[in-house]
């Protein structure tokens, strides 16, 4: 197996790489939802069953202008500066 991905079968134990949990995924784009498992014979024998299913991929989000906030701040020396902070990234600039 190349990485852990969510498993659609809720009658069997989850297939995971060593060290990963049953609801883990190594695919950053993969989304999951919890479901009511229906354990089959194999899951009852092992003692675990898959309780998540993958969701369809999230719709693409259009990137518009960055959301920013701008405010004045006073430096320790008493001078006033303008701070602009990107709300998405947290990056700030001082002028």
Protein Blocks (a to p, Z undefined) as FASTA:
>chain_A
ZZjaddfblkbccdddehiafkbcfbfkbccddddddddfklmmnopacfbdcddddddd
ddddddddddddddfkopacdddddfknopacdZZ
